[in-house]
């Protein structure tokens, strides 16, 4: 079984700007990224830029059927970019949009573009959707 959320993660870390702005060396001496699934862990250094990949629109749905069989799936993700700099937030969000486009995802309407004074972070949250190729349903 494949994991589309992990494929999105790998697509994001393949972008040089996202790599540069979210990478750090962990306690094991290996490169890690401040890209997380669903929510921010309390241990994450929130003074640095980070990205959250979430599924607020729910799990994948069937896109196409033929002969009473699922032929394709639709995936929808919300990707939140959070930093303490408005311009940096926009730069990373633009890189996310480009990476998602390259992976076949289109941006949906809506989202969030706001400053939260409680956390002192700018947030740019955008939603993306894609249908898998025909016969690509092993998720």
C-alpha positions as CSV (number, residue, x, y, z in Angstrom):
1,X,0.0,0.0,0.0
2,X,1.3,3.5,-0.9
3,X,1.1,6.5,1.4
4,X,0.1,9.7,-0.5
5,X,0.8,12.0,2.5
6,X,4.4,10.7,2.6
7,X,4.7,11.3,-1.1
8,X,3.5,14.9,-0.6
9,X,6.1,15.3,2.2
10,X,8.9,13.9,-0.1
11,X,7.8,16.3,-2.9
12,X,8.0,19.3,-0.5
13,X,11.5,18.4,0.7
14,X,12.6,18.0,-2.9
15,X,12.2,21.8,-3.3
16,X,15.5,23.6,-2.6
17,X,13.9,26.6,-0.9
18,X,11.7,24.5,1.3
19,X,14.7,22.3,2.1
20,X,16.8,25.3,3.0
21,X,14.2,27.0,5.2
22,X,12.9,23.9,7.1
23,X,15.9,21.6,7.6
24,X,17.9,21.1,10.7
25,X,20.3,18.5,12.1
26,X,18.6,16.3,14.7
27,X,20.1,14.7,17.8
28,X,21.3,11.7,15.8
29,X,23.3,14.0,13.5
30,X,20.9,13.5,10.6
31,X,19.1,16.1,8.5
32,X,15.4,16.4,9.5
33,X,12.7,18.9,8.4
34,X,10.2,21.0,10.3
35,X,7.4,19.5,8.1
36,X,4.9,17.7,10.3
37,X,1.6,15.8,9.8
38,X,-1.7,17.1,11.3
39,X,-0.3,19.2,14.1
40,X,2.7,20.8,15.6
41,X,4.5,18.8,18.3
42,X,5.1,20.8,21.4
43,X,8.9,20.0,21.2
44,X,9.1,21.7,17.8
45,X,11.0,25.0,17.7
46,X,8.2,27.3,16.6
47,X,10.5,30.3,16.3
48,X,11.8,28.7,13.0
49,X,9.7,28.2,9.9
50,X,7.6,25.1,9.7
51,X,5.0,23.4,7.5
52,X,2.0,21.3,8.5
53,X,0.3,18.8,6.1
54,X,-3.3,18.2,7.1
55,X,-6.5,16.6,5.8
56,X,-9.3,18.9,6.9
57,X,-11.5,17.8,3.9
58,X,-11.4,14.2,5.0
59,X,-9.9,11.0,3.7
60,X,-9.4,10.2,0.0
61,X,-12.6,9.7,-2.0
62,X,-13.3,7.7,-5.2
63,X,-12.9,9.8,-8.3
64,X,-13.9,7.5,-11.1
65,X,-15.6,4.1,-11.5
66,X,-15.8,1.7,-14.4
67,X,-17.6,-1.7,-14.4
68,X,-18.5,-1.1,-10.7
69,X,-14.8,-0.8,-9.7
70,X,-12.9,2.2,-8.3
71,X,-10.5,3.5,-11.0
72,X,-9.0,6.6,-9.4
73,X,-8.9,8.4,-6.1
74,X,-9.1,12.1,-5.1
75,X,-6.7,13.4,-2.5
76,X,-7.1,16.8,-0.7
77,X,-4.6,18.4,1.6
78,X,-4.2,21.6,3.4
79,X,-0.7,22.8,3.8
80,X,0.0,25.4,6.4
81,X,3.2,27.5,6.3
82,X,4.0,29.3,9.6
83,X,6.9,31.7,10.3
84,X,7.6,34.8,12.3
85,X,8.2,36.8,9.0
86,X,5.4,37.7,6.6
87,X,7.7,37.7,3.6
88,X,9.3,34.4,4.5
89,X,5.8,32.9,4.9
90,X,4.9,34.0,1.4
91,X,8.2,32.8,-0.1
92,X,7.7,29.3,1.4
93,X,4.0,29.2,0.5
94,X,4.9,30.0,-3.1
95,X,7.5,27.2,-3.1
96,X,4.9,24.8,-1.7
97,X,2.4,25.8,-4.5
98,X,5.1,25.2,-7.1
99,X,6.1,21.8,-5.6
100,X,2.4,20.7,-5.4
101,X,1.8,21.8,-9.0
102,X,4.7,19.8,-10.2
103,X,3.2,16.8,-8.4
104,X,-0.2,17.3,-10.1
105,X,-2.0,19.1,-7.4
106,X,-4.1,22.2,-8.1
107,X,-4.9,24.8,-5.5
108,X,-8.5,25.1,-4.3
109,X,-10.4,28.2,-3.3
110,X,-10.2,29.4,0.3
111,X,-7.5,29.0,2.8
112,X,-6.0,31.4,5.4
113,X,-3.6,34.3,5.3
114,X,-3.3,35.8,8.7
115,X,-1.1,36.9,11.6
116,X,-1.8,35.4,15.0
117,X,-0.6,37.7,17.8
118,X,-0.9,35.0,20.4
119,X,1.8,32.9,18.7
120,X,3.5,35.8,16.9
121,X,3.4,33.8,13.6
122,X,2.1,34.5,10.1
123,X,0.1,31.6,8.7
124,X,-0.6,30.9,5.0
125,X,-2.8,27.8,4.7
126,X,-3.8,26.6,1.2
127,X,-5.7,23.6,0.1
128,X,-4.7,21.4,-2.8
129,X,-6.5,18.5,-4.7
130,X,-5.5,15.9,-7.2
131,X,-6.9,12.8,-8.8
132,X,-4.6,9.8,-9.1
133,X,-4.0,8.2,-12.5
134,X,-6.4,5.6,-13.7
135,X,-5.8,2.2,-11.9
136,X,-3.7,4.0,-9.2
137,X,-5.9,3.1,-6.2
138,X,-3.5,1.3,-3.8
139,X,-3.7,3.9,-1.0
